[in-house]
Amino acid sequence: MNIRLHKIEKPESRIIKISGSKSETNRALLLKALQHSIQIENGSNSDDSYLMLQAVSEKKEVIVPFR
């Protein structure tokens, strides 16, 4: 999968349609954390994706690695 990111002056709403896999959902959630105007369709409802959503939604400046 090749993805190019370009900075745009005025964010537009973009919809990412994915297959529903955990991996694609987690990658899309990371993109959404960087570009808030992204909407995700057909995301996974797995525990892993829920945890990723929680992680990218937290307002922390530093992410502490696993111990």
Secondary structure, 3 states (H helix, E strand, C coil): CCCCCCCCCCCCCEEEECCCCHHHHHHHHHHHHHCCCEEEECCCCCHHHHHHHHHHHCCCCCCCCCC
